């Protein structure tokens, strides 16, 4: 934290280290040679995103704009693209969820662990819940959104039906500690549900006219029904054993930039 309490110095330092590590990892990878898209995506998520998301509940929500260029160029590198395409589509192709979705997931896990501990941290979180003007109240709201989602997906979560329409009516202090427990698979499903919601809210970017696209134009309703980010993570377009050259050509074809492949 710098003298102005805005974490700009910290964000700049994290960005510098991420650029260095990413350029080092991908220096020998071009569009036709090197690590394929699946491998690059795995490296980015395990090496770079972990650095960005470290201590995210404290500072990252205020400084996500610092990493816009890094994320954009990384997605271009991962997909082997020649031009930048619509952000929602490039995130799906690269198997990298939006940064705001990742921040909300990390924050939710942090708050849930604190509430389940029933110690000084949980007491402080309940105090924040009572102060809606608190700078970190958005973290409480994010956790309540998860609890509402979990109550609609799984059995045994004590959230009344009348509370599901408004997170403000949920009282965290009245819930049992077991309510705040989660599994890795549950959080993965929740991340995908947030990602799906983000995609559906940005569907107009995927239906805009593209004179270079060879794909048929679909309505927003048709595309919304096809959205399933969890399936994309489970069965990525590019398998791990595909060569870099083939993966780049396949992804070029997906967003209509490789016309000769479409003719074969």
C-alpha positions in Angstrom: 0.0 0.0 0.0 1.4 3.4 -0.9 1.1 6.8 0.8 -2.3 7.4 -0.9 -3.7 4.1 0.3 -4.7 3.1 -3.3 -2.4 0.1 -3.9 -1.1 1.6 -7.2 2.5 0.8 -6.3 1.7 -2.8 -5.4 -0.4 -3.2 -8.6 2.4 -1.9 -10.8 4.9 -4.2 -9.1 2.7 -7.2 -9.6 2.1 -6.2 -13.2 5.9 -5.9 -13.8 6.6 -9.4 -12.4 3.7 -10.9 -14.4 5.0 -9.4 -17.7 8.5 -10.7 -17.0 7.3 -14.2 -16.1 4.9 -14.4 -19.1 7.5 -13.2 -21.6 10.0 -15.6 -20.2 7.6 -18.6 -20.5 6.5 -17.7 -24.0 9.6 -16.3 -25.6 10.1 -19.5 -27.7 6.5 -19.8 -28.7 5.1 -18.3 -31.9 2.0 -18.9 -33.9 3.3 -22.1 -35.5 5.9 -23.4 -33.0 6.3 -23.9 -29.3 3.7 -24.7 -26.6 0.2 -25.2 -27.9 -2.9 -23.2 -26.7 -3.9 -25.7 -24.0 -0.4 -25.6 -22.5 -0.2 -21.9 -22.6 -3.6 -21.5 -20.9 -2.5 -23.9 -18.1 0.7 -21.9 -17.6 -1.1 -18.6 -17.6 -3.6 -19.8 -15.0 -1.1 -21.4 -12.7 1.8 -19.0 -12.9 0.4 -15.6 -13.8 -3.2 -15.6 -12.5 -2.0 -16.9 -9.1 0.3 -13.8 -8.8 -2.5 -11.4 -9.7 -5.0 -13.0 -7.4 -2.7 -13.2 -4.3 -4.4 -11.2 -1.5 -7.1 -10.2 -4.0 -9.8 -9.4 -1.4 -7.7 -6.5 -0.1 -6.7 -4.6 -3.3 -7.5 -6.2 -6.7 -11.1 -5.0 -7.2 -9.8 -1.4 -7.3 -7.0 -2.1 -9.7 -8.2 -4.6 -12.3 -7.7 -2.0 -14.9 -4.0 -2.3 -14.5 -4.0 -5.7 -16.0 -6.2 -5.2 -19.0 -3.4 -5.0 -21.5 -1.6 -8.0 -20.0 -4.8 -10.2 -20.1 -5.6 -9.1 -23.6 -2.2 -9.8 -25.0 -2.0 -13.1 -23.1 -5.3 -14.3 -24.6 -4.0 -13.4 -28.0 -0.8 -15.3 -27.4 -2.7 -18.3 -26.0 -5.0 -18.6 -29.0 -2.3 -17.8 -31.5 -4.5 -15.2 -33.1 -3.4 -12.5 -35.5 -6.0 -9.9 -34.4 -7.9 -9.2 -31.2 -11.4 -10.5 -31.2 -14.4 -9.9 -28.9 -13.3 -10.2 -25.3 -15.9 -12.8 -24.2 -15.1 -15.1 -27.1 -11.3 -14.8 -26.6 -11.8 -15.7 -22.9 -13.7 -18.8 -23.8 -11.1 -19.9 -26.4 -8.3 -19.3 -23.9 -10.2 -21.0 -21.1 -9.4 -18.0 -18.9 -12.5 -16.6 -17.0 -12.9 -12.8 -16.7 -10.8 -11.1 -14.0 -13.9 -9.8 -12.2 -15.3 -13.3 -12.0 -12.1 -14.6 -10.5 -11.9 -11.8 -8.0 -15.5 -12.5 -6.8 -14.7 -16.2 -6.5 -11.5 -15.6 -4.4 -13.3 -13.0 -2.2 -16.2 -15.4 -1.6 -13.8 -18.2 -0.5 -12.0 -15.9 1.8 -15.2 -14.6 3.5 -16.6 -18.2 3.8 -13.5 -19.4 5.5 -13.5 -16.5 7.9 -17.2 -17.0 8.8 -16.7 -20.8 9.3 -13.8 -20.2 11.7 -16.0 -18.5 14.3 -13.1 -16.4 15.7 -12.1 -12.7 15.6 -12.2 -12.7 11.8 -15.8 -13.9 11.7 -16.8 -11.3 14.3 -15.2 -8.6 12.1 -17.0 -9.9 9.0 -20.3 -9.8 10.8 -19.6 -6.3 11.9 -18.9 -5.3 8.3 -22.3 -6.9 7.4 -24.0 -4.5 9.8 -22.3 -1.5 8.2 -23.5 -1.3 4.6 -21.3 1.8 3.9 -18.2 -0.1 4.8 -15.5 -0.2 2.1 -15.5 -4.0 2.2 -19.3 -4.5 2.3 -19.2 -5.7 -1.3 -17.4 -8.8 -0.1 -20.3 -9.6 2.2 -22.7 -9.1 -0.7 -20.6 -11.4 -2.9 -20.7 -14.1 -0.3 -24.5 -13.8 0.0 -24.8 -14.2 -3.7 -22.9 -17.5 -3.5 -25.1 -18.7 -0.6 -28.2 -17.9 -2.6 -26.8 -19.8 -5.6 -25.8 -22.7 -3.4 -29.3 -22.9 -1.9 -30.8 -23.2 -5.4 -28.3 -25.9 -6.5 -27.7 -28.1 -3.5 -29.7 -29.5 -0.6 -29.1 -28.7 3.1 -28.4 -25.0 2.8 -30.7 -23.1 5.2 -31.7 -20.1 3.1 -35.4 -19.4 3.1 -37.2 -19.1 -0.2 -38.3 -15.5 0.7 -34.7 -14.5 1.1 -33.5 -15.7 -2.3 -34.9 -12.7 -4.1 -32.8 -10.2 -2.0 -29.4 -10.8 -0.5 -30.0 -7.9 1.9 -32.5 -10.0 3.9 -29.9 -12.8 4.6 -28.4 -12.6 8.1 -25.1 -14.3 8.1 -25.0 -14.4 11.9 -28.1 -16.5 12.1 -26.6 -19.3 9.8 -24.9 -22.4 11.1 -21.2 -22.7 10.5 -21.7 -25.7 8.2 -23.5 -23.4 5.8 -20.2 -21.7 5.0 -18.4 -24.9 4.1 -17.7 -25.5 0.4 -16.0 -28.0 -1.8 -13.6 -27.4 -4.7 -16.2 -28.7 -7.2 -18.9 -26.4 -5.8 -16.7 -23.4 -6.1 -15.8 -24.4 -9.6 -19.4 -24.7 -10.6 -20.1 -21.3 -9.1 -17.2 -19.7 -11.0 -18.7 -21.1 -14.2 -22.2 -19.8 -13.3 -20.7 -16.3 -12.8 -18.9 -16.7 -16.1 -22.1 -17.8 -17.9 -23.9 -14.7 -16.5 -21.1 -12.5 -17.6 -21.3 -14.0 -21.1 -25.0 -13.6 -21.4 -24.8 -10.0 -20.3 -22.2 -9.4 -23.1 -24.0 -11.4 -25.7 -24.4 -8.4 -28.0 -20.6 -8.4 -28.5 -20.8 -11.9 -29.9 -23.6 -11.1 -32.4 -22.2 -7.9 -33.9 -21.6 -8.0 -37.6 -18.2 -9.2 -38.7 -17.4 -8.9 -42.4 -14.6 -11.4 -42.1 -16.6 -14.1 -40.3 -17.7 -17.2 -42.2 -19.9 -18.4 -39.4 -23.7 -18.0 -39.6 -25.3 -15.1 -37.7 -27.2 -16.4 -34.6 -29.7 -14.4 -32.5 -28.9 -13.4 -29.0 -31.5 -15.9 -27.6 -29.9 -18.7 -29.6 -26.4 -17.9 -28.3 -27.6 -17.5 -24.7 -29.0 -21.0 -24.8 -25.6 -22.4 -26.0 -23.5 -20.8 -23.3 -21.9 -23.3 -21.0 -18.5 -22.3 -19.7 -18.1 -25.4 -17.6 -18.3 -27.6 -20.7 -15.6 -25.4 -22.2 -13.3 -26.0 -19.3 -14.1 -29.7 -19.2 -13.7 -30.2 -23.0 -11.5 -27.4 -24.3 -11.4 -26.8 -28.1 -7.7 -27.5 -28.2 -6.5 -30.8 -26.7 -3.2 -30.9 -25.0 -1.6 -33.2 -27.6 -2.3 -30.9 -30.5 0.6 -29.1 -32.1 1.0 -25.3 -31.9 0.5 -24.9 -35.6 -2.7 -26.9 -35.7 -4.1 -25.2 -32.6 -3.5 -21.8 -34.1 -5.2 -22.8 -37.3 -8.2 -24.3 -35.5 -8.7 -21.1 -33.4 -8.3 -19.0 -36.5 -11.1 -20.9 -38.1 -13.3 -20.6 -35.0 -13.4 -16.8 -35.3 -13.4 -16.8 -39.1 -9.9 -15.7 -40.0 -8.7 -18.8 -41.9 -10.7 -19.1 -45.0 -8.6 -21.8 -46.7 -9.3 -24.2 -43.8 -13.0 -23.8 -44.3 -12.8 -24.9 -47.9 -11.0 -28.1 -47.1 
